Amino acid sequence: MKTLLIDDEPLAHEVLLHHSREHADVEIVGQCFNAAEALAFLANQQVDLIFLDINMPVLSGLEMLKVLANRPQVVLCTAYQEHALAGFELDVTDYLLKPVSAERFALALDKVRRRANEEGQSTQTTVASHIVIRVDREDRKIELEKVQCFEAYGNYVKVWLDDNCWLTAATLKYFVESLPEDKFVQVHKSVLVNKAMVVAKDNEGLTLQSGKRVKIGKAFRQNCLAMLT
């Protein structure tokens, strides 16, 4: 299992690293010390499991979970038991209280393995019906079927829904890798479109249901060949 550790305390990393060495199927592929680092890491690499601290500066672990479109299994690690309910409402696999013992760590991994076995290949084929993005200081639920396109805008991404546009701190690459390829196609280095929203195309670009026009990049013309079929 490709595993990412996210915690602002170096000692917490050491404890989890120590416990993980006893489990041959656990591969620690990254260590992040805040949510921003973690989001950047996950934009470039997929993992099977995250051990996640809740109380971190700027963006908490729970807030970070809300902005992830397609989450791997998550085991929360914190010293505060009162956050357990909120964690399970976000469908985490388990909840570990610090200091984490080897026995409790092993039990959490058993839950992770059991859940992975029960779901089988469905974790790779299930298509999410919505995403949650961070807009200003609040989380917004966005139905994917209503999204026209995603457009890179500096360190942000514009999420277009009809005539509305929401600006969220993310990379376009994150959405390209997180959303199903049969539904969303990158047509330009800065644009990812919902195929169902394309109503017309020519050599220069596409027209979406909202009337918005997007350009087709030379490197992405192959992606657009079967756009209206």
Secondary structure as the mmCIF struct_conf table of DSSP 4:
data_model
#
loop_
_struct_conf.conf_type_id
_struct_conf.id
_struct_conf.beg_label_comp_id
_struct_conf.beg_label_asym_id
_struct_conf.beg_label_seq_id
_struct_conf.end_label_comp_id
_struct_conf.end_label_asym_id
_struct_conf.end_label_seq_id
STRN STRN1 LYS A 2 ILE A 6
BEND BEND1 ASP A 8 ASP A 8
HELX_RH_AL_P HELX_RH_AL_P1 PRO A 10 SER A 20
TURN_TY1_P TURN_TY1_P1 ARG A 21 GLU A 22
TURN_TY1_P TURN_TY1_P2 ALA A 24 ASP A 25
STRN STRN2 GLU A 27 CYS A 32
BEND BEND2 PHE A 33 ASN A 34
HELX_RH_AL_P HELX_RH_AL_P2 ALA A 35 LEU A 42
TURN_TY1_P TURN_TY1_P3 ALA A 43 ASN A 44
BEND BEND3 ASP A 48 ASP A 48
STRN STRN3 LEU A 49 ASP A 53
BEND BEND4 ILE A 54 ILE A 54
BEND BEND5 PRO A 57 LEU A 59
HELX_RH_AL_P HELX_RH_AL_P3 GLY A 61 VAL A 67
BEND BEND6 ALA A 69 ASN A 70
STRN STRN4 GLN A 73 THR A 78
BEND BEND7 ALA A 79 ALA A 79
HELX_RH_3T_P HELX_RH_3T_P1 GLN A 81 HIS A 83
HELX_RH_AL_P HELX_RH_AL_P4 ALA A 84 GLU A 89
TURN_TY1_P TURN_TY1_P4 LEU A 90 ASP A 91
BEND BEND8 THR A 93 THR A 93
STRN STRN5 ASP A 94 LEU A 97
BEND BEND9 LYS A 98 PRO A 99
HELX_LH_PP_P HELX_LH_PP_P1 VAL A 100 SER A 101
HELX_RH_AL_P HELX_RH_AL_P5 ALA A 102 GLU A 119
TURN_TY1_P TURN_TY1_P5 GLY A 120 GLN A 121
HELX_RH_AL_P HELX_RH_AL_P6 SER A 122 THR A 125
HELX_LH_PP_P HELX_LH_PP_P2 THR A 126 ALA A 128
BEND BEND10 SER A 129 SER A 129
STRN STRN6 HIS A 130 VAL A 135
TURN_TY1_P TURN_TY1_P6 ASP A 136 ARG A 137
STRN STRN7 GLU A 138 GLU A 143
HELX_RH_3T_P HELX_RH_3T_P2 LEU A 144 LYS A 146
STRN STRN8 CYS A 149 TYR A 153
TURN_TY1_P TURN_TY1_P7 GLY A 154 ASN A 155
STRN STRN9 TYR A 156 LEU A 161
TURN_TY1_P TURN_TY1_P8 ASP A 162 ASP A 163
STRN STRN10 ASN A 164 ALA A 169
HELX_RH_AL_P HELX_RH_AL_P7 LEU A 172 SER A 178
BEND BEND11 LEU A 179 LEU A 179
TURN_TY1_P TURN_TY1_P9 GLU A 181 LYS A 183
STRN STRN11 PHE A 184 HIS A 188
TURN_TY1_P TURN_TY1_P10 LYS A 189 SER A 190
STRN STRN12 VAL A 191 ASN A 194
HELX_RH_3T_P HELX_RH_3T_P3 LYS A 195 MET A 197
STRN STRN13 VAL A 198 LYS A 201
BEND BEND12 ASN A 203 GLU A 204
STRN STRN14 GLY A 205 LEU A 208
TURN_TY1_P TURN_TY1_P11 GLN A 209 SER A 210
BEND BEND13 GLY A 211 GLY A 211
STRN STRN15 ARG A 213 LYS A 215
HELX_LH_PP_P HELX_LH_PP_P3 ILE A 216 GLY A 217
HELX_RH_3T_P HELX_RH_3T_P4 LYS A 218 CYS A 224
TURN_TY1_P TURN_TY1_P12 LEU A 225 LEU A 228
#
